[in-house]
């Protein structure tokens, strides 16, 4: 069946291998632009993106023809190749083999975009490890099923 309308917003987080600070500020914009193109070329729309030294956030609305896992695999594989081919980090660049995808309601898109774009200020108050642990705890609470 063809889906005519959809709102499939997802906040993705990719983490560098071993959480090493491999994304240099001088290359951040180039990497973000490349990932924006990957998302667009997969019939999805990127709303915001920010590459920190050891992790990257982006919010996208994806086509219903592609799963979160498929889109993220394409982004990770393509961007790793781009970073390595263009020598945008010292040594071999790799993303971790696991990542995160959090659904976002349409009413929260602006809030999540602001959160992603405000990463430099945010990480002056909270480390990535603290941020990630907070995300996981929050979403684990919302995933508990009451099966009475």
Buried (B, 14 or more C-beta within 10 A) or exposed (E): EEEEEEEBBBBBBBBBBEBBEBBEEEBBEBBBEBBBEBBEEBEBEBBBBBBBBBBBBBBBBBBEEBEBEEBBEBBBEBBBEBBBEEEBBEEEBBBEEEBBBBEBEEEBBEEBBEBBBEBEEBBEEEEBEEBBEEBEEEEEEEEEEEEE
